[in-house]
């Protein structure tokens, strides 16, 4: 992180604004990069400047607020898809042998019950692989609240959290059950607890930028 306290930045696209585009006398500010116009009070001086990663895009959202979209191709997803193809092929072959055999209904039902966890794994693994390959995380803030969506296209999961714009988001490291360290974004919530979110393959630069984006403007 670096920057100057003499710089202003656009609350929508993050571009540095020259002093002549921030008129404190008229109370107006203009961003020539994205066309944003608004109150000069909403354009804060930058304590630091975080470069926007190429995997992130910014936009306005339906809540009259801001939207951040994070997409990144995860090679882990490709490995999971290859594993899923091999796993599911072997599973389908084994199930075909069961249904074509002369086993009694009781024995066949027992085998199917035994294979149920393996069938579930054959469904979950390719879904996780598709999420890592083509998934996206969308963060929206506005009207005193925020939402986080994770999924593929319109299909996925969403969570809501309180966000007045006065909270200070920060990066926290959390160790997963597999022992890997995840870089998550933590937003303080009423009651003292944090709302934490992130994407499995995001790096610290992405997490730092999301925090900087959340901390830039009260919405």
C-alpha contacts under 8 A as a table, 3 or more apart, distances in Angstrom:
res1	aa1	res2	aa2	distance
1	X	48	X	5.91
1	X	49	X	5.97
1	X	50	X	5.65
2	X	48	X	4.98
2	X	49	X	5.35
2	X	50	X	7.10
3	X	7	X	7.54
3	X	46	X	6.97
3	X	47	X	6.60
3	X	48	X	4.48
3	X	49	X	4.90
4	X	7	X	5.57
4	X	46	X	6.54
4	X	47	X	6.42
4	X	48	X	6.51
4	X	49	X	7.86
5	X	8	X	7.95
5	X	45	X	5.91
5	X	46	X	5.47
5	X	47	X	5.38
5	X	48	X	7.56
6	X	45	X	6.66
6	X	46	X	7.42
7	X	16	X	6.61
7	X	17	X	6.91
7	X	18	X	7.25
7	X	19	X	7.65
7	X	45	X	5.77
7	X	46	X	5.78
8	X	16	X	5.69
8	X	17	X	5.18
8	X	18	X	7.05
8	X	19	X	7.50
8	X	43	X	6.40
8	X	44	X	6.03
8	X	45	X	4.67
8	X	46	X	5.68
9	X	14	X	5.53
9	X	15	X	5.36
9	X	16	X	4.23
9	X	17	X	5.12
9	X	43	X	6.34
9	X	44	X	6.92
9	X	45	X	6.99
9	X	46	X	6.61
10	X	13	X	5.76
10	X	14	X	4.74
10	X	15	X	5.32
10	X	16	X	6.43
10	X	17	X	6.56
10	X	31	X	6.20
10	X	36	X	7.48
10	X	43	X	6.34
11	X	14	X	5.77
11	X	42	X	7.50
11	X	43	X	6.42
11	X	213	X	7.84
11	X	216	X	6.19
11	X	217	X	6.13
12	X	34	X	7.88
12	X	36	X	7.14
12	X	58	X	7.02
12	X	59	X	7.13
12	X	60	X	7.72
12	X	66	X	7.08
13	X	33	X	7.87
13	X	34	X	6.70
13	X	58	X	6.31
13	X	59	X	7.88
14	X	52	X	7.81
14	X	213	X	7.84
15	X	31	X	7.54
15	X	33	X	6.95
17	X	21	X	6.38
17	X	22	X	7.30
17	X	30	X	7.79
17	X	31	X	6.39
18	X	21	X	5.63
18	X	22	X	7.14
19	X	22	X	5.36
19	X	23	X	7.64
20	X	23	X	6.61
21	X	29	X	5.70
21	X	30	X	5.35
21	X	31	X	7.12
22	X	27	X	7.81
22	X	28	X	6.29
22	X	29	X	4.44
22	X	30	X	6.57
22	X	40	X	6.18
23	X	26	X	5.68
23	X	27	X	5.75
23	X	28	X	5.47
23	X	29	X	6.08
23	X	40	X	6.81
24	X	27	X	4.76
24	X	28	X	6.77
24	X	40	X	6.25
27	X	39	X	5.63
27	X	40	X	4.91
27	X	41	X	7.09
28	X	37	X	7.16
28	X	38	X	5.75
28	X	39	X	4.69
28	X	40	X	4.74
29	X	37	X	5.63
29	X	38	X	5.47
29	X	39	X	5.84
29	X	40	X	4.96
29	X	43	X	7.27
30	X	35	X	6.87
30	X	36	X	5.80
30	X	37	X	4.65
30	X	38	X	6.89
31	X	34	X	6.01
31	X	35	X	5.29
31	X	36	X	5.07
31	X	37	X	6.51
32	X	35	X	5.25
32	X	36	X	7.36
38	X	42	X	7.13
39	X	42	X	5.44
39	X	43	X	7.16
40	X	43	X	5.30
40	X	44	X	7.96
41	X	44	X	6.77
42	X	217	X	6.36
42	X	218	X	7.52
43	X	217	X	7.45
44	X	216	X	7.14
44	X	217	X	7.42
46	X	49	X	6.50
50	X	208	X	7.65
50	X	209	X	5.97
50	X	212	X	7.07
51	X	209	X	7.30
52	X	56	X	6.89
52	X	209	X	6.51
53	X	56	X	5.70
53	X	205	X	7.57
53	X	206	X	6.65
53	X	209	X	7.79
54	X	57	X	7.55
55	X	70	X	5.80
55	X	71	X	5.33
55	X	72	X	5.71
56	X	68	X	6.83
56	X	69	X	5.56
56	X	70	X	4.60
56	X	71	X	6.48
57	X	68	X	5.91
57	X	69	X	5.25
57	X	70	X	6.72
58	X	66	X	7.52
58	X	67	X	5.76
58	X	68	X	4.74
58	X	69	X	6.38
59	X	66	X	6.10
59	X	67	X	5.06
59	X	68	X	6.51
60	X	64	X	6.97
60	X	65	X	5.95
60	X	66	X	4.56
60	X	67	X	5.40
61	X	64	X	5.83
61	X	65	X	5.50
61	X	66	X	5.32
61	X	67	X	5.41
61	X	140	X	6.78
62	X	65	X	7.06
63	X	66	X	7.82
63	X	140	X	7.98
63	X	141	X	7.39
63	X	142	X	5.40
63	X	143	X	6.52
64	X	142	X	6.09
64	X	143	X	7.36
65	X	140	X	7.10
65	X	141	X	5.55
65	X	142	X	4.18
65	X	143	X	7.16
65	X	219	X	6.40
66	X	140	X	5.64
66	X	141	X	5.54
66	X	142	X	6.62
67	X	138	X	6.93
67	X	139	X	5.66
67	X	140	X	4.41
67	X	141	X	6.72
68	X	138	X	5.69
68	X	139	X	5.10
68	X	140	X	6.43
69	X	136	X	6.91
69	X	137	X	5.82
69	X	138	X	4.52
69	X	139	X	6.47
70	X	136	X	5.63
70	X	137	X	5.11
70	X	138	X	6.34
71	X	134	X	7.67
71	X	135	X	6.70
71	X	136	X	4.80
71	X	137	X	6.72
72	X	132	X	7.82
72	X	133	X	7.56
72	X	134	X	7.75
72	X	135	X	7.82
72	X	136	X	7.46
73	X	132	X	6.64
73	X	133	X	5.11
73	X	134	X	6.68
74	X	77	X	5.48
74	X	78	X	7.27
74	X	132	X	5.10
74	X	133	X	5.26
74	X	201	X	6.80
75	X	78	X	5.16
75	X	79	X	6.63
75	X	132	X	7.70
75	X	133	X	7.19
76	X	79	X	5.20
76	X	80	X	6.26
76	X	129	X	7.33
76	X	132	X	6.97
77	X	80	X	4.97
77	X	81	X	6.17
77	X	128	X	7.08
77	X	129	X	3.96
77	X	130	X	6.37
77	X	131	X	7.34
77	X	132	X	4.80
77	X	133	X	5.25
78	X	81	X	5.10
78	X	82	X	6.35
78	X	129	X	6.47
78	X	133	X	6.81
79	X	82	X	5.22
79	X	83	X	6.25
79	X	129	X	7.75
80	X	83	X	5.04
80	X	84	X	6.00
80	X	125	X	6.47
80	X	126	X	6.58
80	X	128	X	7.70
80	X	129	X	5.21
81	X	84	X	4.89
81	X	85	X	6.21
81	X	125	X	7.39
81	X	126	X	5.47
81	X	129	X	5.49
81	X	130	X	7.54
82	X	85	X	5.25
82	X	86	X	6.53
83	X	86	X	5.30
83	X	87	X	6.00
84	X	87	X	4.96
84	X	88	X	5.77
84	X	122	X	6.30
84	X	125	X	6.14
84	X	126	X	5.66
85	X	88	X	5.34
85	X	89	X	5.95
86	X	89	X	5.24
86	X	90	X	6.32
87	X	90	X	5.39
87	X	91	X	6.18
87	X	122	X	6.66
88	X	91	X	4.85
88	X	92	X	5.96
88	X	122	X	5.68
89	X	92	X	5.23
89	X	93	X	6.20
90	X	93	X	5.14
90	X	94	X	6.19
91	X	94	X	5.12
91	X	95	X	6.14
91	X	118	X	7.90
91	X	119	X	7.45
92	X	95	X	5.09
92	X	96	X	6.06
93	X	96	X	5.13
93	X	97	X	6.39
94	X	97	X	5.17
94	X	98	X	6.45
95	X	98	X	5.05
95	X	99	X	6.35
96	X	99	X	5.27
96	X	100	X	6.08
97	X	100	X	5.18
97	X	101	X	5.91
98	X	101	X	5.27
98	X	103	X	7.46
98	X	108	X	6.66
99	X	108	X	7.67
103	X	107	X	6.15
103	X	108	X	6.06
104	X	107	X	5.33
104	X	108	X	6.15
105	X	108	X	5.08
105	X	109	X	5.97
106	X	109	X	5.14
106	X	110	X	6.19
107	X	110	X	5.04
107	X	111	X	6.26
108	X	111	X	5.15
108	X	112	X	6.18
109	X	112	X	5.08
109	X	113	X	6.13
110	X	113	X	5.12
110	X	114	X	6.22
111	X	114	X	4.99
111	X	115	X	6.17
112	X	115	X	5.00
112	X	116	X	6.16
113	X	116	X	5.21
114	X	117	X	7.24
115	X	118	X	5.24
115	X	119	X	6.24
116	X	119	X	5.05
116	X	120	X	6.26
117	X	120	X	5.07
117	X	121	X	6.20
118	X	121	X	5.01
118	X	122	X	6.20
119	X	122	X	4.94
119	X	123	X	6.52
120	X	123	X	5.13
120	X	124	X	6.15
121	X	124	X	5.09
121	X	125	X	5.85
122	X	125	X	5.81
122	X	126	X	6.96
123	X	126	X	6.02
123	X	127	X	6.53
124	X	127	X	5.19
124	X	128	X	6.19
125	X	128	X	5.23
125	X	129	X	6.16
126	X	129	X	4.80
126	X	130	X	6.10
127	X	130	X	5.17
127	X	131	X	6.29
128	X	131	X	5.03
128	X	132	X	6.32
129	X	132	X	5.22
129	X	133	X	6.18
130	X	133	X	4.98
130	X	134	X	5.73
130	X	135	X	6.80
130	X	152	X	8.00
131	X	134	X	5.47
131	X	135	X	4.22
131	X	136	X	7.59
131	X	151	X	6.45
131	X	152	X	6.45
132	X	135	X	5.68
132	X	201	X	7.82
134	X	152	X	6.36
135	X	150	X	7.08
135	X	151	X	5.24
135	X	152	X	4.61
135	X	153	X	7.52
136	X	149	X	7.95
136	X	150	X	5.79
136	X	151	X	5.77
136	X	152	X	6.28
136	X	153	X	7.81
137	X	148	X	6.97
137	X	149	X	5.53
137	X	150	X	4.54
137	X	151	X	6.85
137	X	198	X	7.98
137	X	199	X	7.16
138	X	147	X	7.93
138	X	148	X	5.67
138	X	149	X	5.01
138	X	150	X	6.55
139	X	146	X	7.18
139	X	147	X	5.77
139	X	148	X	4.65
139	X	149	X	6.55
140	X	146	X	5.42
140	X	147	X	5.25
140	X	148	X	6.61
141	X	144	X	7.46
141	X	145	X	5.85
141	X	146	X	4.18
141	X	147	X	6.56
141	X	163	X	6.97
141	X	219	X	7.24
142	X	145	X	5.65
142	X	146	X	6.34
142	X	163	X	7.64
142	X	164	X	7.90
142	X	219	X	5.34
143	X	164	X	7.49
143	X	219	X	6.42
144	X	162	X	6.38
144	X	163	X	5.06
144	X	164	X	4.39
144	X	165	X	7.38
144	X	219	X	6.89
145	X	160	X	7.14
145	X	161	X	5.84
145	X	162	X	4.54
145	X	163	X	4.43
145	X	164	X	6.49
146	X	160	X	5.66
146	X	161	X	5.17
146	X	162	X	6.08
146	X	163	X	5.68
147	X	158	X	6.72
147	X	159	X	5.52
147	X	160	X	4.39
147	X	161	X	6.21
148	X	158	X	5.40
148	X	159	X	5.22
148	X	160	X	6.47
148	X	197	X	7.75
149	X	156	X	6.95
149	X	157	X	5.68
149	X	158	X	4.19
149	X	159	X	6.57
150	X	156	X	5.56
150	X	157	X	5.46
150	X	158	X	6.37
151	X	154	X	7.10
151	X	155	X	5.60
151	X	156	X	3.86
151	X	157	X	6.27
152	X	155	X	5.45
152	X	156	X	6.24
153	X	156	X	7.76
161	X	189	X	7.57
161	X	195	X	6.74
162	X	189	X	6.23
162	X	190	X	7.69
163	X	166	X	7.58
163	X	167	X	6.91
163	X	189	X	7.84
164	X	167	X	6.85
164	X	218	X	6.63
164	X	219	X	6.51
165	X	214	X	7.44
165	X	215	X	6.96
165	X	217	X	6.32
165	X	218	X	3.94
165	X	219	X	5.54
166	X	215	X	7.74
166	X	218	X	6.29
167	X	187	X	6.76
167	X	188	X	6.21
167	X	215	X	7.30
168	X	187	X	6.66
168	X	188	X	7.12
168	X	211	X	7.90
168	X	214	X	7.82
168	X	215	X	5.88
169	X	185	X	6.69
169	X	186	X	5.57
169	X	187	X	4.65
169	X	188	X	6.99
169	X	211	X	5.14
169	X	212	X	7.68
169	X	214	X	6.62
169	X	215	X	6.38
170	X	185	X	5.82
170	X	186	X	5.40
170	X	187	X	6.84
170	X	208	X	7.47
170	X	211	X	5.70
171	X	183	X	6.53
171	X	184	X	5.70
171	X	185	X	4.84
171	X	186	X	6.10
171	X	204	X	7.90
171	X	207	X	6.25
171	X	208	X	6.36
171	X	211	X	7.03
172	X	183	X	5.97
172	X	184	X	5.37
172	X	185	X	6.29
172	X	186	X	6.51
173	X	181	X	6.28
173	X	182	X	5.62
173	X	183	X	4.97
173	X	184	X	6.25
174	X	181	X	5.62
174	X	182	X	5.16
174	X	183	X	6.65
174	X	184	X	7.10
175	X	178	X	7.86
175	X	179	X	5.74
175	X	180	X	5.60
175	X	181	X	4.43
175	X	182	X	6.03
176	X	179	X	5.24
176	X	180	X	5.45
176	X	181	X	6.25
176	X	182	X	6.84
177	X	180	X	7.55
182	X	200	X	6.85
182	X	202	X	7.98
183	X	198	X	7.10
183	X	202	X	7.02
183	X	203	X	6.47
183	X	204	X	5.82
183	X	207	X	6.41
184	X	196	X	6.18
184	X	197	X	5.53
184	X	198	X	4.95
184	X	199	X	7.77
184	X	207	X	6.40
185	X	196	X	5.44
185	X	197	X	5.45
185	X	198	X	6.17
185	X	207	X	6.00
185	X	208	X	7.98
185	X	210	X	7.41
185	X	211	X	6.59
186	X	194	X	5.65
186	X	195	X	5.53
186	X	196	X	4.43
186	X	197	X	6.80
187	X	194	X	5.31
187	X	195	X	5.13
187	X	196	X	6.45
188	X	192	X	6.64
188	X	193	X	6.11
188	X	194	X	4.45
188	X	195	X	6.34
189	X	192	X	5.86
189	X	193	X	5.45
189	X	194	X	5.43
189	X	195	X	6.49
190	X	193	X	6.95
198	X	202	X	7.18
198	X	207	X	7.54
199	X	202	X	5.43
202	X	206	X	6.15
202	X	207	X	7.10
203	X	206	X	5.54
203	X	207	X	6.56
204	X	207	X	5.03
204	X	208	X	6.01
205	X	208	X	5.13
205	X	209	X	6.16
206	X	209	X	5.16
206	X	210	X	6.24
207	X	210	X	5.19
207	X	211	X	6.30
208	X	211	X	5.13
208	X	212	X	6.20
209	X	212	X	4.97
209	X	213	X	6.02
210	X	213	X	4.99
210	X	214	X	6.16
211	X	214	X	5.13
211	X	215	X	6.13
212	X	215	X	5.10
212	X	216	X	6.16
213	X	216	X	5.48
214	X	217	X	7.10
215	X	218	X	7.81
